[in-house]
């Protein structure tokens, strides 16, 4: 039977509720620049943002391109001449304050910590944002280490993101590692790229099959899964 020891958790929409944080931050930005808070305005921003992050994961743009252009592209849709970088800084300030957790996140981490699992964050994002949100959420102390793409220089699913983690932690037995996340394009593909097992957190239960080793719809299922694999 497999025995996992090193658990690598994605953060956004796996342990931290990024959807809620993003919505609140966008509402504040929209209010500042008199953008109507409609489903269409939110969808327009999210479509632009998703496209840019997808390009980053594919290695076709740099991280700075996202932060320097996403709001400029968004405001262009509304024929507004707004400093996109200024809007980005405003948005980042609001985003840093979002610390709502996913259901059962702290309960799971507490259980895992008591069973002596090694717990790591493996996340794409900005260091200052992710660290502050973990601190404010009360989850930070459950982690043995944090690996954040901005700080290590590579984005999931780039194998170098994971290789940096393995090297830093002196992990030679990759079979002892398990990647847990909600994204097929970064978490699950990233795990595939370095040949480690993975858990897809699929709250909507919309995927009948995926490349993930396991699929769950509630975080506490991870604990049961790990205990079964011992």
SEDREN-298330 format. One line per 5 residues: number of its first residue (from 0); their letters; for each residue x negated, y, z negated of C-alpha. Coordinates in Angstrom, 1 decimal, m for minus. Layout:
// residues N
NUM> a> X Y Z ~ ... $
This chain:
// residues 230
0> xxxxx> 0.0 0.0 0.0 ~ m1.1 3.6 0.6 ~ m2.2 5.7 m2.3 ~ m2.1 9.4 m1.6 ~ m4.2 11.6 m3.9 $
5> xxxxx> m4.5 15.0 m2.0 ~ m1.2 16.7 m1.2 ~ m1.4 19.7 1.2 ~ 1.7 21.9 1.0 ~ 2.8 24.4 3.5 $
10> xxxxx> 4.3 27.4 1.7 ~ 6.8 29.3 3.9 ~ 10.2 27.5 3.9 ~ 8.6 24.5 2.2 ~ 8.0 25.8 m1.3 $
15> xxxxx> 8.7 29.6 m0.9 ~ 11.9 30.8 0.7 ~ 10.4 32.9 3.6 ~ 13.8 33.3 5.3 ~ 15.2 35.2 2.3 $
20> xxxxx> 12.0 37.2 1.9 ~ 11.9 38.1 5.6 ~ 15.6 39.1 5.7 ~ 15.2 41.5 2.7 ~ 12.0 43.0 4.1 $
25> xxxxx> 13.6 43.5 7.5 ~ 16.7 45.2 6.0 ~ 14.4 47.7 4.3 ~ 12.5 48.4 7.5 ~ 15.7 48.7 9.5 $
30> xxxxx> 17.1 51.1 7.0 ~ 14.0 53.2 7.1 ~ 14.1 53.6 10.9 ~ 17.9 53.7 11.2 ~ 18.2 50.3 13.0 $
35> xxxxx> 21.6 48.7 12.7 ~ 21.6 45.7 10.4 ~ 23.3 43.3 12.8 ~ 22.8 39.7 13.7 ~ 21.5 40.9 17.1 $
40> xxxxx> 18.8 43.1 15.6 ~ 17.6 40.4 13.3 ~ 17.6 37.8 16.1 ~ 15.7 40.3 18.4 ~ 12.9 40.7 15.9 $
45> xxxxx> 12.7 37.0 15.0 ~ 12.5 36.1 18.7 ~ 9.6 38.4 19.3 ~ 7.9 37.3 16.1 ~ 8.3 33.6 16.9 $
50> xxxxx> 6.9 34.0 20.4 ~ 3.8 35.8 19.0 ~ 3.2 33.1 16.3 ~ 3.7 30.4 18.9 ~ 1.0 32.0 21.1 $
55> xxxxx> m1.3 32.3 18.0 ~ m0.9 28.6 17.3 ~ m1.8 27.8 20.9 ~ m4.9 30.0 20.6 ~ m3.8 32.4 23.3 $
60> xxxxx> m3.8 35.6 21.1 ~ m5.5 36.8 18.0 ~ m3.9 37.2 14.6 ~ m4.3 41.0 14.8 ~ m2.2 41.0 18.0 $
65> xxxxx> 0.9 39.8 16.0 ~ 0.6 42.5 13.3 ~ m0.3 45.2 15.7 ~ 2.4 44.6 18.3 ~ 5.5 42.9 16.9 $
70> xxxxx> 7.2 46.0 15.6 ~ 6.1 48.1 18.6 ~ 7.7 45.5 20.9 ~ 10.8 45.4 18.7 ~ 11.3 49.2 18.6 $
75> xxxxx> 10.8 49.2 22.4 ~ 14.0 47.2 22.7 ~ 15.8 50.1 21.1 ~ 14.0 52.7 23.1 ~ 12.4 54.1 20.0 $
80> xxxxx> 8.9 55.6 19.9 ~ 7.8 54.4 16.5 ~ 4.3 53.6 15.2 ~ 4.4 49.9 15.2 ~ 1.4 49.6 12.9 $
85> xxxxx> 2.9 51.9 10.4 ~ 6.1 49.9 10.4 ~ 4.0 46.7 10.0 ~ 2.4 48.1 6.8 ~ 5.8 49.1 5.5 $
90> xxxxx> 7.1 45.6 6.2 ~ 4.1 43.9 4.6 ~ 4.7 45.9 1.4 ~ 8.3 44.6 1.2 ~ 7.2 41.1 2.2 $
95> xxxxx> 4.6 40.9 m0.5 ~ 7.4 41.2 m3.1 ~ 9.4 38.2 m2.0 ~ 9.0 35.3 m4.4 ~ 12.2 33.3 m4.2 $
100> xxxxx> 11.4 29.6 m4.2 ~ 13.0 26.6 m2.4 ~ 15.3 24.4 m4.4 ~ 13.4 22.0 m6.6 ~ 10.0 23.4 m5.7 $
105> xxxxx> 8.8 24.0 m9.2 ~ 10.4 20.8 m10.5 ~ 8.5 18.8 m7.9 ~ 5.1 20.5 m8.5 ~ 5.5 20.0 m12.2 $
110> xxxxx> 6.1 16.3 m11.8 ~ 3.2 15.9 m9.4 ~ 0.8 17.8 m11.6 ~ 1.7 15.6 m14.6 ~ 0.9 12.5 m12.5 $
115> xxxxx> m2.5 14.0 m11.6 ~ m2.0 14.5 m7.9 ~ m4.4 17.1 m6.4 ~ m2.2 19.9 m5.0 ~ m3.3 22.4 m2.3 $
120> xxxxx> m1.6 25.1 m0.3 ~ m2.4 24.8 3.4 ~ m0.6 27.8 4.9 ~ m0.7 30.2 7.9 ~ m0.4 33.8 6.8 $
125> xxxxx> m2.1 36.7 5.1 ~ m4.1 36.1 1.9 ~ m2.8 39.0 m0.1 ~ 0.8 38.2 0.7 ~ 0.7 34.5 0.0 $
130> xxxxx> m1.3 34.8 m3.2 ~ 1.0 37.5 m4.6 ~ 4.1 35.6 m3.7 ~ 2.7 32.4 m5.4 ~ 1.8 34.4 m8.5 $
135> xxxxx> 5.1 36.2 m8.7 ~ 7.1 32.9 m8.2 ~ 5.3 31.2 m11.0 ~ 3.9 28.4 m8.8 ~ 0.3 29.5 m8.5 $
140> xxxxx> m1.0 27.5 m11.5 ~ 0.2 24.2 m10.0 ~ m2.4 24.4 m7.2 ~ m5.9 23.1 m7.4 ~ m6.9 25.3 m4.4 $
145> xxxxx> m5.4 27.5 m1.7 ~ m6.3 27.4 2.0 ~ m4.8 30.4 3.9 ~ m5.4 30.9 7.6 ~ m6.4 34.5 7.4 $
150> xxxxx> m9.1 33.7 4.8 ~ m10.6 30.6 6.5 ~ m10.4 31.9 10.0 ~ m8.3 29.2 11.6 ~ m4.6 28.6 12.0 $
155> xxxxx> m2.6 25.3 11.8 ~ m2.5 23.2 13.9 ~ m6.1 23.8 14.8 ~ m8.1 20.8 13.5 ~ m10.7 23.3 12.1 $
160> xxxxx> m8.2 24.5 9.6 ~ m8.0 21.0 8.1 ~ m11.7 20.3 8.6 ~ m12.5 23.4 6.5 ~ m10.2 22.1 3.8 $
165> xxxxx> m11.8 18.6 3.9 ~ m15.3 20.0 3.8 ~ m14.6 22.4 1.0 ~ m13.0 19.7 m1.1 ~ m15.6 17.0 m0.1 $
170> xxxxx> m12.8 14.7 1.1 ~ m14.1 11.8 3.1 ~ m11.2 9.5 2.9 ~ m8.5 11.2 4.9 ~ m6.1 8.4 4.3 $
175> xxxxx> m5.7 9.8 0.8 ~ m4.3 13.1 2.2 ~ m0.7 14.0 2.9 ~ 0.5 17.1 4.7 ~ 3.9 18.4 3.7 $
180> xxxxx> 5.7 21.1 5.7 ~ 8.7 22.3 7.7 ~ 7.1 23.0 11.0 ~ 6.6 20.5 13.8 ~ 4.3 22.8 15.7 $
185> xxxxx> 1.9 23.7 12.9 ~ 2.2 21.3 10.0 ~ 3.1 18.0 11.7 ~ 1.1 18.6 14.8 ~ m1.8 19.8 12.7 $
190> xxxxx> m1.7 16.6 10.6 ~ m1.6 14.5 13.8 ~ m4.6 16.4 15.2 ~ m6.8 15.2 12.2 ~ m5.1 11.9 11.8 $
195> xxxxx> m3.5 12.3 8.4 ~ 0.0 11.3 7.3 ~ 2.7 14.0 7.1 ~ 6.1 14.7 5.6 ~ 8.6 16.9 7.6 $
200> xxxxx> 10.8 18.9 5.3 ~ 14.0 19.0 7.4 ~ 16.7 20.7 5.4 ~ 19.2 20.7 8.3 ~ 18.7 17.0 9.0 $
205> xxxxx> 18.8 17.8 12.7 ~ 15.8 15.7 13.8 ~ 16.6 12.0 14.2 ~ 13.0 11.4 14.9 ~ 9.7 13.2 14.9 $
210> xxxxx> 6.0 12.6 14.9 ~ 6.0 13.0 11.1 ~ 5.2 9.9 9.0 ~ 8.2 10.6 6.8 ~ 11.2 13.0 6.9 $
215> xxxxx> 13.0 14.4 3.9 ~ 15.8 16.8 3.3 ~ 15.2 17.5 m0.4 ~ 11.8 18.2 m2.0 ~ 12.3 15.7 m4.8 $
220> xxxxx> 12.3 13.0 m2.2 ~ 8.6 13.5 m2.0 ~ 8.1 12.4 m5.6 ~ 10.1 9.2 m5.0 ~ 8.2 8.6 m1.8 $
225> xxxxx> 4.8 9.0 m3.5 ~ 5.7 6.7 m6.3 ~ 6.9 4.0 m3.9 ~ 3.6 4.2 m2.0 ~ 1.5 3.4 m5.1 $
